[in-house]
Amino acid sequence: MITAVSMNPSIDKSLTIERFQYGSMNRVMSSRRDAGGKAINMSVVASTLGLQVKCVGFLWRENGRFIENRLLENGVESEFLWLDGAVRTNLKVLDAEQGVVTEINEPGGQVSEEDLEKLTGLVCAQAEDSDFLVLTGSLPPGCPKDFYARLIRAVEGLPCKCVLDAEGEALHLGLQARPNLIKPNRMELEMAVGRRLDSRSDVVKAAAELARSGIDWVAVSLGGAGALLTDGEKTLFAPALKVPVKSTVGAGDSMVAGMLSGLLAEAPMEEVLRRGVACAAASVMAEGTRLTDKATYKSLLGQIKIEGV
């Protein structure tokens, strides 16, 4: 059982433009509207892969049912604390000619300390019956940057393992609580270790250092350069597949879901990384925020090459 904590969900509006012109008028070729946010994305992909997952967290009354319905349609259980206000809207603009996505994200609704205390209680209750607790995505206004660290410490001693996929201070402070799995990209890893990482060997060394500091697994997504996974002693690398990129939104969330499918199956590290990379590749092949298609994911698994580092 996976529990995903959704602190700041969104409604993602995806626009496709033939050739984006900055500071000028652009005509939209196509558009779509999806329920989004990293925890929502991860939950949907995990359910697509056949995993049991429940999403808990905050939801705002205006447009909130749109989020809830997406989870329901994808077989994801949910339990939210409902707040006054509106779910934020994130705009994703795809330049079809360049294959580049520009994101414009709203901050989200305000939360109070009382709201955070209620959520902590809900998370702790859910963690008692979970194998993994996934803490991912941005924090809403009013939420302290160390809140993910607080949740990791709050569930200490319970049987669940904690997954942290955050950025900035939320990641930096969360690392101090020693989650079991983290998935930074290169920039986030640089911030975590406090130095530039100019080569793959630099990335490997930094990831292994974090793993040896008390984190069981460190996965690093390197975009078009591939991904790696280390437990501090053993490091594996998977080159990226050459696939058509239609959207990068949700690729990292898909990678987390894929890796969790391997960890729940108690698969070897090679298989954990293979599933994560295949899931991310299937996600970028999907338009907008449609995320991973299971048939595409399965077709890519055999194409993933795993190398020792």
C-alpha positions in Angstrom: 0.0 0.0 0.0 1.3 3.4 -1.0 0.1 6.7 0.6 0.8 9.9 -1.3 0.5 13.2 0.5 -0.9 16.0 -1.7 -0.2 19.4 -0.1 -0.8 21.7 -3.1 -2.7 20.0 -5.9 -3.4 21.9 -9.1 -5.5 22.0 -12.3 -3.0 21.8 -15.2 -4.0 23.6 -18.4 -1.8 22.4 -21.2 -1.6 24.4 -24.4 0.2 23.4 -27.6 1.5 26.2 -29.8 3.3 25.6 -33.1 6.1 28.1 -32.5 6.0 30.0 -29.2 6.7 33.7 -29.7 7.8 35.5 -26.5 6.1 38.9 -26.1 3.9 38.3 -29.0 0.5 36.8 -29.9 0.4 33.0 -30.0 -2.4 30.9 -31.4 -3.3 27.7 -29.6 -3.3 24.5 -31.7 -4.8 22.3 -29.0 -5.6 22.5 -25.2 -6.5 20.2 -22.4 -7.3 20.5 -18.7 -6.2 17.9 -16.2 -6.0 17.4 -12.4 -2.4 17.7 -11.5 0.2 18.1 -8.8 3.1 15.7 -8.2 1.3 13.6 -5.6 -1.8 13.3 -7.8 0.4 12.4 -10.8 2.3 9.8 -8.9 -0.9 8.3 -7.5 -2.5 7.9 -10.9 0.6 6.3 -12.4 1.0 3.9 -9.5 -2.6 2.8 -9.8 -2.1 2.4 -13.6 0.8 0.0 -12.8 -1.6 -2.0 -10.6 -0.5 -0.8 -7.2 -2.8 0.0 -4.3 -2.5 3.7 -3.6 -4.3 6.2 -1.5 -3.9 10.0 -1.8 -4.4 12.2 1.3 -3.9 15.9 1.8 -5.5 19.3 1.3 -8.1 20.1 -1.3 -9.9 23.4 -1.9 -13.7 23.5 -2.4 -13.6 25.5 -5.6 -12.7 23.0 -8.4 -11.7 20.4 -5.8 -14.1 17.8 -7.1 -12.2 17.9 -10.4 -9.1 16.6 -8.6 -11.1 14.1 -6.6 -12.9 12.7 -9.7 -9.6 12.2 -11.5 -8.3 10.0 -8.7 -11.6 8.1 -8.5 -11.6 7.5 -12.3 -8.1 6.0 -12.0 -8.9 3.7 -9.1 -7.1 5.8 -6.5 -8.7 6.1 -3.0 -8.5 9.5 -1.4 -9.2 11.3 1.8 -8.8 15.1 1.9 -9.1 17.9 4.4 -11.4 20.4 2.5 -10.5 24.1 2.8 -12.2 27.3 1.6 -10.8 28.8 -1.6 -9.8 27.6 -5.1 -7.5 24.9 -6.4 -4.5 26.7 -8.1 -4.1 26.6 -11.9 -0.8 25.7 -13.6 -0.2 26.6 -17.2 1.9 24.3 -19.4 2.8 25.7 -22.8 4.3 23.3 -25.3 6.3 24.8 -28.2 5.7 22.0 -30.7 8.5 23.0 -33.0 11.2 23.0 -30.3 9.6 20.3 -28.1 10.0 22.6 -25.1 7.5 23.1 -22.3 7.2 26.4 -20.4 5.4 26.2 -17.0 3.7 29.0 -15.2 2.6 27.9 -11.7 0.3 29.6 -9.2 1.3 29.4 -5.5 -1.9 27.8 -4.1 -4.3 28.5 -1.2 -3.3 29.5 2.3 -3.1 26.9 5.1 -3.0 27.4 8.9 -1.1 25.7 11.7 -4.4 24.1 12.7 -4.8 22.7 9.2 -1.3 21.3 9.3 -1.9 19.6 12.7 -5.0 17.9 11.3 -3.1 16.8 8.3 -0.3 15.4 10.4 -2.8 13.3 12.3 -4.4 12.0 9.1 -0.9 11.1 7.6 0.1 9.3 10.8 -3.1 7.3 10.9 -2.7 6.3 7.2 1.0 5.5 7.6 0.2 2.7 10.1 -1.2 0.6 7.2 1.2 1.7 4.4 4.4 0.3 3.0 5.5 3.6 1.5 4.6 7.2 2.4 5.3 9.5 -0.6 6.0 13.2 0.2 6.2 15.1 -3.0 5.5 18.5 -4.6 5.4 22.1 -3.6 4.1 23.4 -0.2 1.2 25.8 -0.1 1.5 29.3 1.4 1.5 29.2 5.2 3.2 25.9 5.3 6.7 25.9 6.9 9.5 24.6 4.7 10.4 21.9 7.2 6.9 20.3 7.1 8.0 17.3 5.1 10.8 16.8 7.7 8.1 17.0 10.4 6.0 14.3 8.7 9.0 12.0 8.3 9.8 12.3 12.0 6.1 12.0 13.0 5.9 8.5 11.4 9.2 7.3 12.7 8.7 3.9 14.3 5.8 3.0 12.0 6.3 0.3 9.3 6.2 2.6 6.3 9.2 3.8 4.4 9.3 7.5 3.5 9.9 8.8 -0.1 10.8 12.5 -0.5 10.7 14.1 -3.9 10.9 17.9 -3.3 13.1 20.8 -4.1 14.7 23.8 -2.4 14.5 24.2 1.3 11.8 21.5 1.5 14.3 19.0 0.2 17.3 20.4 2.2 15.4 20.3 5.5 13.7 17.0 4.6 17.0 15.3 4.2 17.9 16.0 7.8 15.0 13.7 8.8 16.6 10.8 6.8 13.9 9.6 4.3 14.3 6.2 2.8 14.3 7.2 -0.8 14.9 10.5 -2.5 14.7 11.4 -6.3 16.4 14.7 -7.0 17.4 16.0 -10.5 20.9 17.3 -11.0 20.1 20.8 -9.9 18.3 19.6 -6.8 21.2 17.3 -6.0 23.6 20.3 -6.3 21.5 22.2 -3.8 21.4 19.3 -1.4 25.2 18.8 -1.4 26.1 22.5 -1.8 28.3 22.3 -4.8 28.3 22.1 -8.6 28.2 18.7 -10.2 29.7 19.1 -13.7 30.1 15.5 -14.7 28.3 12.2 -14.2 31.1 11.0 -11.9 30.4 14.1 -9.8 26.7 13.2 -9.6 27.5 9.6 -8.7 29.8 10.7 -5.9 27.3 13.2 -4.5 24.4 10.7 -4.6 26.5 8.0 -2.9 27.5 10.4 -0.2 23.8 11.1 0.6 23.0 7.4 0.6 25.9 6.7 3.1 24.5 9.5 5.3 21.5 7.4 6.2 19.2 7.4 3.1 18.6 3.9 1.8 18.3 4.8 -1.9 19.1 7.9 -3.9 17.8 8.0 -7.4 18.9 10.9 -9.6 17.0 11.8 -12.8 19.2 13.4 -15.4 16.6 14.1 -18.1 17.9 13.2 -21.6 21.1 11.9 -20.1 19.4 9.0 -18.2 19.1 8.2 -14.5 21.0 6.5 -11.7 20.2 4.7 -8.5 22.6 4.1 -5.6 22.4 2.6 -2.1 25.9 4.1 -1.2 27.7 0.9 -2.0 26.4 0.0 -5.4 25.5 2.5 -8.2 23.6 1.7 -11.4 23.1 3.9 -14.4 20.4 3.7 -17.1 20.9 5.7 -20.4 17.8 7.5 -21.5 15.8 5.9 -24.3 15.4 7.7 -27.6 11.7 8.3 -27.6 9.5 11.1 -29.0 9.0 13.8 -26.3 5.5 15.2 -26.2 5.5 16.4 -22.6 7.9 16.2 -19.7 5.2 17.0 -17.2 4.9 14.2 -14.7 7.9 12.3 -15.9 9.6 12.4 -12.5 6.4 11.4 -10.7 6.1 8.5 -13.1 9.7 7.5 -12.3 8.9 7.4 -8.6 5.8 5.2 -9.2 7.8 2.8 -11.4 10.6 2.4 -8.8 8.0 1.8 -6.1 6.5 -1.0 -8.1 9.9 -2.6 -8.1 10.5 -2.0 -4.4 7.1 -3.4 -3.4 7.9 -6.5 -5.5 11.2 -6.7 -3.6 13.0 -6.7 -7.0 16.8 -6.2 -7.3 18.1 -2.7 -7.8 18.5 -3.3 -11.5 14.8 -4.0 -11.9 13.8 -1.0 -9.6 15.8 1.4 -11.8 14.6 -0.3 -15.0 10.9 0.1 -14.0 11.5 3.8 -13.0 13.2 4.8 -16.3 10.7 2.9 -18.4 7.8 4.5 -16.6 9.3 8.0 -17.1 10.0 7.3 -20.8 6.4 6.2 -21.3 5.2 9.4 -19.6 7.2 11.8 -21.9 5.6 10.0 -24.9 2.1 11.0 -23.7 0.6 14.3 -24.7 -0.2 17.0 -22.1 -0.5 15.5 -18.6 -1.9 12.1 -19.7 1.1 10.4 -18.0 2.1 6.8 -18.4 0.3 4.3 -20.6 0.7 0.8 -19.2 1.1 -0.9 -22.6 3.7 1.6 -23.6 5.5 1.1 -20.3 5.6 -2.7 -20.7 6.9 -2.3 -24.3 9.8 -0.2 -23.1 10.9 -2.3 -20.2 13.0 -4.6 -22.3 14.8 -1.7 -24.0 16.2 -0.3 -20.8 19.9 -1.0 -20.4 21.4 -1.0 -16.9 25.1 -0.3 -16.4 27.3 -0.6 -13.3 29.1 2.6 -12.4 
